[in-house]
Amino acid sequence: MNELTYVLEAEPVLPMDLVGWGSLALGLLVAAVWLGYLYR
């Protein structure tokens, strides 16, 4: 477990704000496309 936290701290990935908003936008897009397909 300590090795995993060390790897996560050693690699700075994308900012969590960008990841959160990106995943929110992607989820809304997927939901809109699914609803459009469902009610066509």
C-alpha positions as CSV (number, residue, x, y, z in Angstrom):
1,M,0.0,0.0,0.0
2,N,2.9,2.4,0.7
3,E,4.3,1.7,-2.7
4,L,1.0,2.7,-4.3
5,T,0.8,6.0,-2.5
6,Y,4.4,6.7,-3.4
7,V,3.8,6.1,-7.1
8,L,0.6,8.3,-6.9
9,E,2.6,11.1,-5.2
10,A,5.6,10.7,-7.6
11,E,3.6,11.1,-10.8
12,P,1.7,14.5,-11.0
13,V,-1.2,13.8,-13.2
14,L,-3.9,16.1,-14.5
15,P,-5.4,18.6,-12.0
16,M,-8.4,17.1,-10.2
17,D,-10.6,20.1,-11.1
18,L,-10.0,19.4,-14.8
19,V,-10.6,15.7,-14.4
20,G,-13.8,16.4,-12.4
21,W,-15.2,18.8,-14.9
22,G,-14.2,16.7,-17.9
23,S,-15.8,13.6,-16.4
24,L,-19.0,15.6,-15.6
25,A,-19.2,16.9,-19.2
26,L,-18.5,13.4,-20.6
27,G,-21.2,11.9,-18.4
28,L,-23.7,14.6,-19.5
29,L,-22.8,14.0,-23.1
30,V,-23.3,10.3,-22.8
31,A,-26.6,10.7,-21.0
32,A,-27.8,13.1,-23.7
33,V,-26.8,10.8,-26.5
34,W,-28.4,7.8,-24.7
35,L,-31.7,9.7,-24.1
36,G,-31.7,10.8,-27.8
37,Y,-31.3,7.2,-28.9
38,L,-33.9,6.0,-26.5
39,Y,-36.6,8.5,-27.6
40,R,-35.9,8.6,-31.3
